């Protein structure tokens, strides 16, 4: 039952938010490209509107946000400079005029990078079903990154028992899950990561069969050949660029490349030009891109399956949590240099909220 606005007196509170100061193209973004401003917001949904007011608890930091601060005239998803940045979050409904939501509901979905957000399309929100698990998981393993790992690996990669799987950016929010799902599916899995600490994490915490630090490898092709002497069946790509080029040479006939990101390309003025595309023809490789929004129809199945894996100890989660909305810009920037270990998120209002 929706909360009635008419029964409440008006109240206005401070609303701290992260806004984009300028678009960033052809270079790495910096903290200075964003700023923290303090605004105000009513604690009630505007009269006559069907909407939900959410008090955000956890904000997700994800590489895909880079595209939202790059000026793209053809993209309707890039917010104007000066407006709050947006991404997925976990929060609590504090007021609602929508019949499916009531004050106190825990939800996840797309909101502003701010303390409170009026969600004008409440149908985009999902109620949190597994409150016995940490609420932060709905920014990661049970949210967008988790569904990306699950649907992109199983529906695009189409693994078979015994397949040889390579995962780039393997210690990140998506990669760590892909590796564990590959092991559940009976595959041999190797991960690439950007530090020795992360390599150790892949092998000891997430159960990867092998892993290597791509930053210390002088020849990426040789590293792949060492780890996959018989070639690669599935490449789960979050990196693109030179890594994708090197992997193409090591793919087996009939291999699958599932592409969900290209973090190595986001800050370049001129994208890397692939040179080994002929392998797609010669080896009959299937290359397919993945876009999260096209797979929401499998969310219910994914959520129950993934929650079961977590409870059974088959999937382990590592989070990198910073405190306070003022820390959000630095946390986002750190993604592009690999500072995070595991799922990066910002805790902004968690105590006493669960």
N, C-alpha and C positions, 0 to 999 in steps of 0.2 A: 504494500500500500504506500502511495506517495506521501511525503510529508507535506502538510498544508502550510503554505506561506502566510495565509491570512491569520493564522493563529499565533504568529510570532511578531515581536517588535523588531524594528530594523537595528542592525548592528554592523559596524564597519571595522575591519582589522587591517593591520599592516600585511603586505604581501610582497616579500622579497623575491626577485626573479633575475634570471640570467638572460640578457638580451644581446643580440648580435649588433656590434657597432658598425661593421663594414663587411662586405663580401670579400672572400679570399679565393683567388684563382692563381694557379701556377706557382704556389709556394706553400710551405708548411704554415698552418695557422698558429697563432700565438695567443696567450692569455689576453693580450691587449686588444685582440679583435673582438673580445666580449667584455661586458661589464655587468656588475651587479647593481641593480637599481631597486629602490623601495617604493612601492606603490600602495594603494589601498584597494580593498575589495569588500563588497557586502557579503555577509554570512548567509544570505538568502538568495535563491534563484530569482532573477527578475520576474516581476509579476507579468503573467501572460505568456511566459516562455516555458516550453517543455525541455528541461535541462537538468543536469546534476552538478552539484558543487562538491568537488573532491579536495580533501586535505591530503596533499602528497606526502608519502612517508619515505619511499625510496625512488630515486631517479636513476634510470639506466644510462650508462655511457656506452655507445656502440660506434664502430668505425663508419657505419652507413650515414651517421650524422654529418660526415665531411661533405657529402653531396648537398646537404641542406645549407651550407654556408658558402657554397660556390654559386656565383651568379649564372643561372641558366634560364634564358628567356623562355625556353620551351617547357620548363618544368613548373607545374602548378603547386608543387609541394615545398618550394623554397620560400620561407617566410621573408617579408620585407625586413631590411635592416632597421633596427630600433625596436623590433617586437621580440617577445619572449621566444627563446628557442624551444623546440618541441622534441619529445621522444617518449618512449614507453616508461611507465612508472607504476608503482603500487601505491594505493591510497585508501582512505576511508571516506565514504559518503557522509557529508555533514548536512546536506539539504537536497531535496529532490522534488521535482514536480512530474517525474516520469513514473508510470505505474509499476515498472519492473524493479525500481530501486527505492530504498528507504534509508534514512539516516542510520549509520552504523554499519552498513554493508561494506565489506572489504572488496576492492576491485583492482583490476589492472587494465591498462590500455594507454592510448596516446593522450598525453596532457602537456601542458607547458612546463618548462624548466622553472618552476616557481613553487611557492608554498601552497597556494590554492589555485585551482583551475575550475572555471565554469565549462563543463563539457556540453556543448550544444547538440551533439549527436550521441546521446547515451547508448544507443544500440551498438556503438563501437567498443563499449566497455564489457569486460567479462568479470563475473563474480568469482572470487577465489574460493575454490571448493576444498582444497586440502590445507585447512588452517592448522592441521597438526604438524605441518612442515614449516620451516622458516618462511616468513612472508617475502623476504628478499628473493626467494627462489622464483617468484613470479616475474622478476625482471630478467631472469636467466634461464635456468634449466626447465622451468615450467612456463616460460614466456616465449618471446620472439626468438631468442637464440636457441632455445631448446627445440622449438618447432622447426626452425631452420635446419638444425643438425639432423633431426629425425626425418623430416620429409625430403630434404635434399639428398640425404644418404640413401634412404630406402626407396623413395619414389623416382629419383633421378639416377642415382648410382646403381640401383638394382643389384645389391650384393648377392653373391652365392657363397656357400660354405667353401673355404679354402682360397678365396680370392686374396690377392696381394693388394693392400690399400696404402696409399700415401696421403697424409694429411698435412697441409701447410698451415702456418699460424696455429700449431696444434695445442698450445697451452692456453689459448684464448677461450672466450665464453662458448664459442661454437665448436672449435677444434677439439677441446678436451672431451666433449660429449660424443663427437663423431668417432673418436678413437675407441671409446668404451662401447658404443653401439656396434662398432665393427667387430670387437672381440665377442660381444654377445651373439653376433651373427656367424661366428666361427671363422673370421678372417684373420690373416696375418697383417698387422698394422704397424707402420713406421710414421713417426711424426717429425716435422721440422720446426725448430724453435730458435729464438734469438739469444739464448744465454745457456751456460752450462747448468745453472740452477733450474731453468725450465726443462732442459733435457732430462735431468734427474727426476723432476716431478712427473714427467710423462711416463717414465719407466717404473718408478716406485709407487706413485699415487694412482695413476690412471691405467696402468696395466698394458701400455704399449709394448710391443715386442722389441722395438728398437727406436732410437731417435738420434738426431744429430743437431748440432749448433751450426746453422747455415752461415753465420757470421764468421766462423773460424774455418770454414771449408774454402780452400782456394779454387776448387773445381766442383761446382754443384753437380754436374753430370757424373763425375767420378763417385761422388758421395751416394748418389741415387743408384748407380751401378753396384756399388759395394753393398748397399742395403737390399737391393732387389736384383740379384744376379740373373733371375729368370724374367724380369720385367714387372710392370705394374698393371693390374687389372682395373683399379679404380683410383682416380686422383680427385680428392676433395679439395678444391681450390678456393682459397680466400685471399690469395696474394696477387696472382696474375704476373705479367711482366716476364723477367728473365727466368723465374722459377717455372712458370708454365711452359716456356720455351724449352727448358732443359728436360722437363717431364715428358714432353711430346716424344722425344727421342727414345725414352725408356718404356713407353706404353706397349703393352702386348696387343696382338691382333684381336679386334673386337672389344677393346677396352672402353671404359666410360669415364668421361671427365665431367664432374658436377661442379659448376661454378656458382658460388654464392657471394663472392666479393673479390676486389682487386686492390687491396690496401696499398700495394707498392705503387699504384698509379694515381692515387687521389690527389697528390700534391705536386704533380708534374705539369709543366706547361705543355710539353709534347709527350704524349704517351709512348711507351716502349713499343717498337715495331716487332712483332713476332716473325721469326725466320723459318720456323720448322713446321709450318702449317701443312705442308705436303704429307706429313705423317698421318694426318686425319684421313687422307685418301688411301695411302699405301697400307695402313694398318686397320682400316675400316673402324676408326675410332668415332664414338658418338660423343659430341660435346653439347651440353645443355645447360643453359642458365637457370637460376632459381630466383624467384621473387616471392617473398614471404606471404604477401597478401593473397596470392593465388591459391594458397594451401590452407586457408582457415577452415575449410570444410572437413579437414582431418583432425582438427584440434581436439575434439572430445576423445577420440581414440588415442591420440598422442598423449594427452594429459593423464589418462588412466594408466597407460602402459609405462610412461616415464615415472609417475609417482610410485608405481609398483617396483620398478627397478631401484629407485632410491631407497625405499623401505626394505627391500631385500638385500641391500648392500652391493648391488650389481653396478650402480652408477654412483660415483663420488663427485662431489662438487667443491671447487675451490673458488672463493670470492675475494676480490680486492676492494675493500670498502673504505671510503673516506667519509669524514663527518662534516656535515654542514653544507648548505647551498653555496657558500663562498668558496668551497673547495672544488666545485663542479668544473669551472673552466680548466684548471690545471689537470684534473683527472681526465678530461676529454683530450687535451693536448698530449698527455702522456701515452695515449693509445697509439699514436703515430710514430713513437720512438720505442715502443715495446716496454714501457716502464711497468705496466700492469702485469700481475701474475694471476691469471684466472679472470673471472667475470668482474668487470669494473662497474661499481655502482656508488651512488651517493646517498647516504642516510641523512634525512633532514628533519624527520619528526616521528621517531619510532618509540620513544619511551612512553609507556602508558597508553599506547594506541592500539595494541593488539587485543 
